[in-house]
Amino acid sequence: MYPDKFKSEPSKRTPMISMETGRIFIMGRSIPENPGDYYRPVHAWITEYSQNHIEKSRIDLGFEYINTSSTKWIFNILKELSEMEDVSENVKVTWYYEQGDEDMCELGFILKSLIECPFILVEVEEMNTARYEWILTTDNL
């Protein structure tokens, strides 16, 4: 069975990740040198999670910047989650983007159109560590 929790602290090149039962959070900058090496354990956790967890799950995503290779991994993660049992009742994806960041807003709409899952976009004033911490500690599933 999937591990109870998975955490990864942010760096200048990688996002903050916090995953546990009912909550998946990935936010920050995603430009790792090798996105496959970075996201493979995240994807493996998500795969196990999506096959074994059938209750409500909140997925919060937001990026200051994300490169194309990382976008592919985020899409694969969302696709895996969208195949969860009773996805329309149990999964809520929220895509956060910074006010005026048309690229991140557009990427959110593209991802929303490609997966079968409840998905909302939220514009925030600024994407920064304080915002990530606030979202991570807010419980509104």
VOPAGU-2260 file (C-alpha; in pm, 1 decimal, decimal comma):
REM VOPAGU-2260
SITE   aa  ch    i         X         Y         Z
SITE  MET   A    0       0,0       0,0       0,0
SITE  TYR   A    1     111,5     358,4     -62,3
SITE  PRO   A    2     307,7     535,0     209,3
SITE  ASP   A    3     112,2     746,2     453,3
SITE  LYS   A    4     293,7    1065,2     360,1
SITE  PHE   A    5     534,4    1200,3     102,7
SITE  LYS   A    6     703,0    1537,5     149,1
SITE  SER   A    7     961,8    1729,5     -47,1
SITE  GLU   A    8    1087,5    2071,1      55,1
SITE  PRO   A    9    1105,1    2335,1    -218,1
SITE  SER   A   10    1427,8    2452,7    -376,0
SITE  LYS   A   11    1508,5    2714,6    -637,5
SITE  ARG   A   12    1431,2    2451,0    -902,4
SITE  THR   A   13    1170,3    2224,3    -742,7
SITE  PRO   A   14     824,9    2272,4    -588,8
SITE  MET   A   15     699,1    2211,1    -238,8
SITE  ILE   A   16     525,2    1872,8    -230,7
SITE  SER   A   17     308,5    1738,1      47,3
SITE  MET   A   18     102,4    1425,0      -9,5
SITE  GLU   A   19    -100,2    1234,6     244,8
SITE  THR   A   20    -434,1    1060,0     260,9
SITE  GLY   A   21    -696,9    1301,9     130,2
SITE  ARG   A   22    -453,3    1576,2      34,0
SITE  ILE   A   23    -207,6    1628,5    -250,3
SITE  PHE   A   24     -23,4    1959,5    -271,2
SITE  ILE   A   25     236,7    2060,5    -532,6
SITE  MET   A   26     332,7    2427,5    -561,1
SITE  GLY   A   27     628,7    2642,2    -651,1
SITE  ARG   A   28     882,9    2645,8    -929,1
SITE  SER   A   29     930,1    2328,8   -1131,8
SITE  ILE   A   30    1244,8    2329,3   -1340,9
SITE  PRO   A   31    1439,9    2028,0   -1211,4
SITE  GLU   A   32    1745,4    1919,0   -1406,6
SITE  ASN   A   33    1589,1    1578,0   -1462,1
SITE  PRO   A   34    1209,8    1590,0   -1418,6
SITE  GLY   A   35    1186,1    1211,2   -1456,8
SITE  ASP   A   36    1412,3    1149,6   -1160,0
SITE  TYR   A   37    1229,7    1413,4    -957,6
SITE  TYR   A   38     867,3    1321,8   -1038,5
SITE  ARG   A   39     896,6     941,9   -1072,8
SITE  PRO   A   40     858,3     878,9    -694,0
SITE  VAL   A   41     571,3    1129,0    -682,3
SITE  HIS   A   42     396,9     951,2    -968,9
SITE  ALA   A   43     454,5     611,0    -804,8
SITE  TRP   A   44     296,0     737,8    -480,9
SITE  ILE   A   45       0,9     880,3    -677,6
SITE  THR   A   46     -46,3     553,3    -866,2
SITE  GLU   A   47     -66,5     354,7    -543,0
SITE  TYR   A   48    -286,2     620,5    -386,7
SITE  SER   A   49    -533,0     632,8    -675,5
SITE  GLN   A   50    -569,0     254,4    -676,2
SITE  ASN   A   51    -625,0     223,3    -301,1
SITE  HIS   A   52    -793,3     543,6    -182,9
SITE  ILE   A   53   -1162,8     591,3    -256,4
SITE  GLU   A   54   -1255,4     876,4     -25,3
SITE  LYS   A   55   -1246,1    1251,4     -77,8
SITE  SER   A   56    -918,2    1394,6    -202,1
SITE  ARG   A   57    -814,8    1754,5    -238,2
SITE  ILE   A   58    -546,3    1833,4    -495,2
SITE  ASP   A   59    -387,7    2179,5    -485,6
SITE  LEU   A   60    -150,6    2275,1    -766,2
SITE  GLY   A   61      18,6    2603,4    -847,4
SITE  PHE   A   62     338,6    2709,6   -1014,2
SITE  GLU   A   63     541,4    3027,6   -1036,8
SITE  TYR   A   64     701,6    2864,6   -1338,8
SITE  ILE   A   65     692,9    2514,9   -1483,8
SITE  ASN   A   66     895,0    2381,0   -1774,5
SITE  THR   A   67     753,9    2158,7   -2046,8
SITE  SER   A   68     899,8    1835,4   -1909,4
SITE  SER   A   69     751,3    1901,3   -1566,1
SITE  THR   A   70     415,0    1982,7   -1725,0
SITE  LYS   A   71     411,8    1634,3   -1877,2
SITE  TRP   A   72     461,5    1479,5   -1532,8
SITE  ILE   A   73     188,2    1695,3   -1377,3
SITE  PHE   A   74     -47,8    1589,7   -1656,8
SITE  ASN   A   75      35,4    1221,8   -1593,2
SITE  ILE   A   76     -29,7    1269,0   -1222,1
SITE  LEU   A   77    -364,9    1436,6   -1289,7
SITE  LYS   A   78    -459,2    1169,4   -1540,8
SITE  GLU   A   79    -386,0     899,5   -1281,6
SITE  LEU   A   80    -595,9    1081,2   -1021,3
SITE  SER   A   81    -882,4    1133,0   -1264,7
SITE  GLU   A   82    -916,2     755,0   -1292,8
SITE  MET   A   83    -995,9     717,1    -922,4
SITE  GLU   A   84   -1324,5     550,8    -831,8
SITE  ASP   A   85   -1617,2     798,6    -814,9
SITE  VAL   A   86   -1384,2    1079,8    -919,8
SITE  SER   A   87   -1661,6    1335,5    -970,0
SITE  GLU   A   88   -1774,1    1300,4    -608,9
SITE  ASN   A   89   -1440,5    1237,3    -442,8
SITE  VAL   A   90   -1172,0    1447,8    -611,9
SITE  LYS   A   91   -1136,3    1823,8    -626,1
SITE  VAL   A   92    -845,1    1980,7    -816,1
SITE  THR   A   93    -766,3    2346,6    -759,2
SITE  TRP   A   94    -515,6    2516,6    -989,2
SITE  TYR   A   95    -372,2    2837,9    -844,9
SITE  TYR   A   96    -207,3    3098,2   -1063,7
SITE  GLU   A   97     -70,1    3444,3   -1001,1
SITE  GLN   A   98    -270,2    3747,5   -1102,9
SITE  GLY   A   99    -166,9    3850,5   -1453,8
SITE  ASP   A  100      16,2    3524,1   -1530,5
SITE  GLU   A  101    -165,2    3435,4   -1849,1
SITE  ASP   A  102      64,7    3139,8   -1923,2
SITE  MET   A  103     -16,1    2961,9   -1594,7
SITE  CYS   A  104    -385,2    3044,9   -1632,3
SITE  GLU   A  105    -387,9    2902,4   -1984,7
SITE  LEU   A  106    -198,5    2591,0   -1872,7
SITE  GLY   A  107    -462,2    2537,0   -1603,7
SITE  PHE   A  108    -740,0    2554,7   -1863,2
SITE  ILE   A  109    -551,0    2315,9   -2092,8
SITE  LEU   A  110    -500,7    2060,5   -1814,6
SITE  LYS   A  111    -863,9    2099,3   -1709,5
SITE  SER   A  112    -975,8    2018,0   -2064,4
SITE  LEU   A  113    -759,4    1705,2   -2082,5
SITE  ILE   A  114    -874,4    1523,4   -1770,8
SITE  GLU   A  115   -1205,0    1389,1   -1642,7
SITE  CYS   A  116   -1208,9    1542,9   -1299,1
SITE  PRO   A  117   -1366,5    1837,2   -1113,5
SITE  PHE   A  118   -1115,7    2117,9   -1166,4
SITE  ILE   A  119   -1131,0    2485,4   -1072,0
SITE  LEU   A  120    -888,8    2769,1   -1136,3
SITE  VAL   A  121    -817,1    3030,4    -870,8
SITE  GLU   A  122    -633,0    3355,3    -935,0
SITE  VAL   A  123    -425,6    3474,1    -638,6
SITE  GLU   A  124    -243,8    3799,8    -584,6
SITE  GLU   A  125      98,8    3641,7    -555,2
SITE  MET   A  126     252,4    3292,5    -566,4
SITE  ASN   A  127     506,8    3267,2    -285,1
SITE  THR   A  128     598,1    3055,8      16,0
SITE  ALA   A  129     352,1    3239,1     242,5
SITE  ARG   A  130      71,9    3162,9      -5,2
SITE  TYR   A  131     172,9    2797,0     -26,0
SITE  GLU   A  132     173,2    2763,3     352,0
SITE  TRP   A  133    -168,0    2929,8     374,7
SITE  ILE   A  134    -318,8    2697,4     111,3
SITE  LEU   A  135    -155,4    2393,3     268,8
SITE  THR   A  136    -303,0    2470,4     610,0
SITE  THR   A  137    -650,2    2561,7     481,1
SITE  ASP   A  138    -900,0    2279,3     506,4
SITE  ASN   A  139   -1190,3    2336,3     269,4
SITE  LEU   A  140   -1253,1    2008,9      85,9
